[in-house]
Amino acid sequence: QVQLVESGGGLVQPGGSLRLSCGASGFTLGDYAIGWFRQAPGKEREAVSCIGRSDGSTYYLDSVKGRFTISRDNAENTVYLQMNSLKPEDTAVYFCAANLMRTRVDGRPITHEYAYWGQGTQVTVSS
Protein backbone atom coordinates (compact mmCIF):
# COMPACT_ATOMS: atom_id res chain seq x y z
CA GLN A 1 0.00 0.00 0.00
CA VAL A 2 1.38 3.37 -0.97
CA GLN A 3 1.82 5.85 1.83
CA LEU A 4 3.80 9.01 1.96
CA VAL A 5 6.04 9.72 4.96
CA GLU A 6 6.41 13.13 6.57
CA SER A 7 9.30 14.17 8.79
CA GLY A 8 10.94 17.26 10.18
CA GLY A 9 8.35 18.47 12.64
CA GLY A 10 9.09 19.51 16.18
CA LEU A 11 8.86 22.19 18.81
CA VAL A 12 10.10 25.63 17.80
CA GLN A 13 9.83 29.10 19.27
CA PRO A 14 7.88 31.82 17.50
CA GLY A 15 9.98 33.27 14.72
CA GLY A 16 11.86 30.02 14.26
CA SER A 17 12.14 27.75 11.23
CA LEU A 18 11.54 24.15 10.33
CA ARG A 19 11.89 22.19 7.11
CA LEU A 20 9.43 19.40 6.54
CA SER A 21 10.16 16.53 4.18
CA CYS A 22 7.74 14.30 2.33
CA GLY A 23 9.09 11.05 0.96
CA ALA A 24 7.94 7.65 -0.16
CA SER A 25 9.29 4.25 -1.01
CA GLY A 26 8.05 2.36 -4.02
CA PHE A 27 6.28 5.47 -5.22
CA THR A 28 7.60 8.19 -7.52
CA LEU A 29 6.61 11.58 -6.15
CA GLY A 30 7.88 13.16 -9.34
CA ASP A 31 4.88 11.80 -11.24
CA TYR A 32 2.40 13.82 -9.19
CA ALA A 33 1.49 17.21 -7.90
CA ILE A 34 2.12 17.10 -4.16
CA GLY A 35 0.39 19.01 -1.43
CA TRP A 36 1.10 19.89 2.17
CA PHE A 37 -1.91 20.13 4.45
CA ARG A 38 -2.32 20.77 8.16
CA GLN A 39 -4.89 20.11 10.80
CA ALA A 40 -5.04 21.76 14.18
CA PRO A 41 -7.13 20.36 17.06
CA GLY A 42 -10.80 21.10 16.53
CA LYS A 43 -10.25 22.49 13.05
CA GLU A 44 -10.69 21.17 9.54
CA ARG A 45 -7.75 20.05 7.46
CA GLU A 46 -6.55 22.86 5.22
CA ALA A 47 -4.21 23.04 2.27
CA VAL A 48 -1.03 24.91 3.15
CA SER A 49 0.99 24.64 -0.03
CA CYS A 50 1.03 22.54 -3.19
CA ILE A 51 3.43 22.11 -6.09
CA GLY A 52 2.80 20.92 -9.61
CA ARG A 53 4.44 17.90 -11.12
CA SER A 54 6.85 19.67 -13.44
CA ASP A 55 5.55 23.10 -14.47
CA GLY A 56 6.54 25.03 -11.38
CA SER A 57 2.97 25.85 -10.45
CA THR A 58 2.43 26.42 -6.74
CA TYR A 59 -0.23 27.34 -4.26
CA TYR A 60 0.14 28.94 -0.84
CA LEU A 61 -2.43 29.56 1.83
CA ASP A 62 -2.68 33.33 2.29
CA SER A 63 -1.52 33.19 5.90
CA VAL A 64 1.77 31.48 4.96
CA LYS A 65 2.67 33.46 1.85
CA GLY A 66 6.13 34.98 2.18
CA ARG A 67 7.01 32.65 5.06
CA PHE A 68 6.72 29.13 3.62
CA THR A 69 8.36 27.77 0.49
CA ILE A 70 7.54 24.48 -1.18
CA SER A 71 10.08 22.72 -3.38
CA ARG A 72 10.77 19.32 -4.80
CA ASP A 73 13.84 17.24 -5.53
CA ASN A 74 12.75 14.48 -7.86
CA ALA A 75 16.20 12.87 -7.80
CA GLU A 76 15.76 12.45 -4.03
CA ASN A 77 12.06 11.59 -4.42
CA THR A 78 11.28 14.24 -1.82
CA VAL A 79 9.10 17.32 -1.49
CA TYR A 80 10.04 19.93 1.08
CA LEU A 81 8.20 22.63 2.96
CA GLN A 82 10.53 25.30 4.33
CA MET A 83 8.73 27.16 7.09
CA ASN A 84 10.20 30.43 8.35
CA SER A 85 8.96 33.05 10.80
CA LEU A 86 6.73 30.48 12.42
CA LYS A 87 3.79 31.64 14.48
CA PRO A 88 1.78 29.89 17.22
CA GLU A 89 -1.14 29.65 14.81
CA ASP A 90 0.99 27.42 12.56
CA THR A 91 0.80 24.72 15.23
CA ALA A 92 -0.80 21.63 13.70
CA VAL A 93 -0.15 18.18 12.35
CA TYR A 94 1.23 18.54 8.84
CA PHE A 95 0.47 15.97 6.17
CA CYS A 96 1.58 15.48 2.60
CA ALA A 97 -0.42 13.78 -0.13
CA ALA A 98 -0.38 13.20 -3.88
CA ASN A 99 -2.92 14.61 -6.31
CA LEU A 100 -4.30 11.77 -8.40
CA MET A 101 -6.48 13.94 -10.64
CA ARG A 102 -4.27 16.70 -11.95
CA THR A 103 -0.57 17.34 -12.45
CA ARG A 104 -0.50 21.09 -12.04
CA VAL A 105 -1.69 23.41 -9.32
CA ASP A 106 -4.43 25.76 -10.43
CA GLY A 107 -6.11 27.69 -7.68
CA ARG A 108 -7.15 26.45 -4.28
CA PRO A 109 -6.44 22.72 -3.89
CA ILE A 110 -9.36 20.35 -3.55
CA THR A 111 -8.63 17.99 -0.68
CA HIS A 112 -10.53 15.02 -2.07
CA GLU A 113 -8.28 14.99 -5.13
CA TYR A 114 -5.39 14.00 -2.89
CA ALA A 115 -4.53 10.52 -1.70
CA TYR A 116 -1.81 8.40 -0.12
CA TRP A 117 -1.86 10.48 3.04
CA GLY A 118 0.99 10.00 5.47
CA GLN A 119 0.71 9.79 9.25
CA GLY A 120 1.67 13.42 9.63
CA THR A 121 4.33 15.26 11.57
CA GLN A 122 3.57 17.49 14.53
CA VAL A 123 4.65 21.11 14.39
CA THR A 124 4.36 23.06 17.63
CA VAL A 125 5.21 26.74 17.78
CA SER A 126 5.43 27.91 21.36
CA SER A 127 7.65 29.87 23.68
C-alpha positions as CSV (number, residue, x, y, z in Angstrom):
1,Q,0.0,0.0,0.0
2,V,1.4,3.4,-1.0
3,Q,1.8,5.8,1.8
4,L,3.8,9.0,2.0
5,V,6.0,9.7,5.0
6,E,6.4,13.1,6.6
7,S,9.3,14.2,8.8
8,G,10.9,17.3,10.2
9,G,8.4,18.5,12.6
10,G,9.1,19.5,16.2
11,L,8.9,22.2,18.8
12,V,10.1,25.6,17.8
13,Q,9.8,29.1,19.3
14,P,7.9,31.8,17.5
15,G,10.0,33.3,14.7
16,G,11.9,30.0,14.3
17,S,12.1,27.8,11.2
18,L,11.5,24.1,10.3
19,R,11.9,22.2,7.1
20,L,9.4,19.4,6.5
21,S,10.2,16.5,4.2
22,C,7.7,14.3,2.3
23,G,9.1,11.0,1.0
24,A,7.9,7.7,-0.2
25,S,9.3,4.2,-1.0
26,G,8.1,2.4,-4.0
27,F,6.3,5.5,-5.2
28,T,7.6,8.2,-7.5
29,L,6.6,11.6,-6.1
30,G,7.9,13.2,-9.3
31,D,4.9,11.8,-11.2
32,Y,2.4,13.8,-9.2
33,A,1.5,17.2,-7.9
34,I,2.1,17.1,-4.2
35,G,0.4,19.0,-1.4
36,W,1.1,19.9,2.2
37,F,-1.9,20.1,4.5
38,R,-2.3,20.8,8.2
39,Q,-4.9,20.1,10.8
40,A,-5.0,21.8,14.2
41,P,-7.1,20.4,17.1
42,G,-10.8,21.1,16.5
43,K,-10.2,22.5,13.0
44,E,-10.7,21.2,9.5
45,R,-7.8,20.0,7.5
46,E,-6.5,22.9,5.2
47,A,-4.2,23.0,2.3
48,V,-1.0,24.9,3.2
49,S,1.0,24.6,0.0
50,C,1.0,22.5,-3.2
51,I,3.4,22.1,-6.1
52,G,2.8,20.9,-9.6
53,R,4.4,17.9,-11.1
54,S,6.8,19.7,-13.4
55,D,5.5,23.1,-14.5
56,G,6.5,25.0,-11.4
57,S,3.0,25.9,-10.5
58,T,2.4,26.4,-6.7
59,Y,-0.2,27.3,-4.3
60,Y,0.1,28.9,-0.8
61,L,-2.4,29.6,1.8
62,D,-2.7,33.3,2.3
63,S,-1.5,33.2,5.9
64,V,1.8,31.5,5.0
65,K,2.7,33.5,1.8
66,G,6.1,35.0,2.2
67,R,7.0,32.7,5.1
68,F,6.7,29.1,3.6
69,T,8.4,27.8,0.5
70,I,7.5,24.5,-1.2
71,S,10.1,22.7,-3.4
72,R,10.8,19.3,-4.8
73,D,13.8,17.2,-5.5
74,N,12.8,14.5,-7.9
75,A,16.2,12.9,-7.8
76,E,15.8,12.5,-4.0
77,N,12.1,11.6,-4.4
78,T,11.3,14.2,-1.8
79,V,9.1,17.3,-1.5
80,Y,10.0,19.9,1.1
81,L,8.2,22.6,3.0
82,Q,10.5,25.3,4.3
83,M,8.7,27.2,7.1
84,N,10.2,30.4,8.4
85,S,9.0,33.0,10.8
86,L,6.7,30.5,12.4
87,K,3.8,31.6,14.5
88,P,1.8,29.9,17.2
89,E,-1.1,29.7,14.8
90,D,1.0,27.4,12.6
91,T,0.8,24.7,15.2
92,A,-0.8,21.6,13.7
93,V,-0.1,18.2,12.4
94,Y,1.2,18.5,8.8
95,F,0.5,16.0,6.2
96,C,1.6,15.5,2.6
97,A,-0.4,13.8,-0.1
98,A,-0.4,13.2,-3.9
99,N,-2.9,14.6,-6.3
100,L,-4.3,11.8,-8.4
101,M,-6.5,13.9,-10.6
102,R,-4.3,16.7,-12.0
103,T,-0.6,17.3,-12.4
104,R,-0.5,21.1,-12.0
105,V,-1.7,23.4,-9.3
106,D,-4.4,25.8,-10.4
107,G,-6.1,27.7,-7.7
108,R,-7.1,26.4,-4.3
109,P,-6.4,22.7,-3.9
110,I,-9.4,20.3,-3.6
111,T,-8.6,18.0,-0.7
112,H,-10.5,15.0,-2.1
113,E,-8.3,15.0,-5.1
114,Y,-5.4,14.0,-2.9
115,A,-4.5,10.5,-1.7
116,Y,-1.8,8.4,-0.1
117,W,-1.9,10.5,3.0
118,G,1.0,10.0,5.5
119,Q,0.7,9.8,9.2
120,G,1.7,13.4,9.6
121,T,4.3,15.3,11.6
122,Q,3.6,17.5,14.5
123,V,4.6,21.1,14.4
124,T,4.4,23.1,17.6
125,V,5.2,26.7,17.8
126,S,5.4,27.9,21.4
127,S,7.7,29.9,23.7
